[in-house]
Amino acid sequence: MDGKETEVIDEIKQYLDICFVCPPEAMHHLYGFPMSYRSVSVVQMSIHLPEEQNVMFQRDEKAEAVTNAQSTNTQLIAWFEIKKKSEESVLPDGTFPSHLKDPRNDVYHQMPEYFTWNKEANSWKPKKTKEFALGTMYFISPRNREKYALRQLLLYKKRATSFDDLLTVEGHT
């Protein structure tokens, strides 16, 4: 080199030095708030009356679809089953095993917060990660009285283990 020193130019540093930071972004940096985040996943929760679940089928496979639908769990029926299993898991002293999630005090739309829906097994499985998910039930028109009433009951009734249980209040049907 003929007496000239080569200067290393850091283009990334130059770019970052030039960037303008608006006041709200500056406050985010000063207070240590995250600048980016992942959005929450939303799980649509199906609602159906007893023996009225939706059935999807191909044109030539109607009989098979009806047979499969009778033996397949829906999200709602699987929720009832989880509630039954949790009632059976209660220890003799009335507590719930600490290594299990106690779903007895959760309403239907809270299931995705602690469980994931396994489509292959048609059942709810306890979450293995801490990713948050929201459950939302489909809109039901008040004109569809029975289904609308079912949706309202699912919003508030916590320990229901069947459709009949939803209709029972203090031991009266």
Steps between C-alpha positions, in 0.01 A plus 500: 500500500652821394472692827125528496302338778173335411207607706243237594150628434226348714189564289266343755625730777467800271143403415405456865660831594295679234165337583241735641327387817164662567409595858266201565765256376763674713278455807458132414879465491551698822243297694616171351168406337519243223500652153347198331279220620316194384129522468272272696349202324123483504318166504143485369292284733214309341156489656229247422193356661497130600523276192512803267873536432612609154607227259727560201499242221568436134205448269543121472585437867182601687450171687863486614486862616192438715660191656824687569314800647326282758833373632699825467543748782436867448677769702194534720458128569874468568465792749230305681729194510790703645264627771390142582861380519597792723215418741633143517857625561417685821698361794320369812582819690314704233809648333612457142835335413763775471657360180170535308312809385165524680242589232200474734480876559543602136220579261491363146669791322796488744611154383757628243685684778613169654426232238550455126250337267646190336312456171626148435392367840202737532590580859645774717863447605677699775728768359872430501599861431401824668367664184178682572187431297153645520184303447202660333164344432319550173226761494153356546197712417249544783235387251648151526380475860627156603847543357521858631401379849764226476763762413395713797520201734846413365616853577428465872453135606832360622454144624270358233589146391217448246219678322264391779738645757481838327124501553523412869496778760544404867384146426189603306462445128 
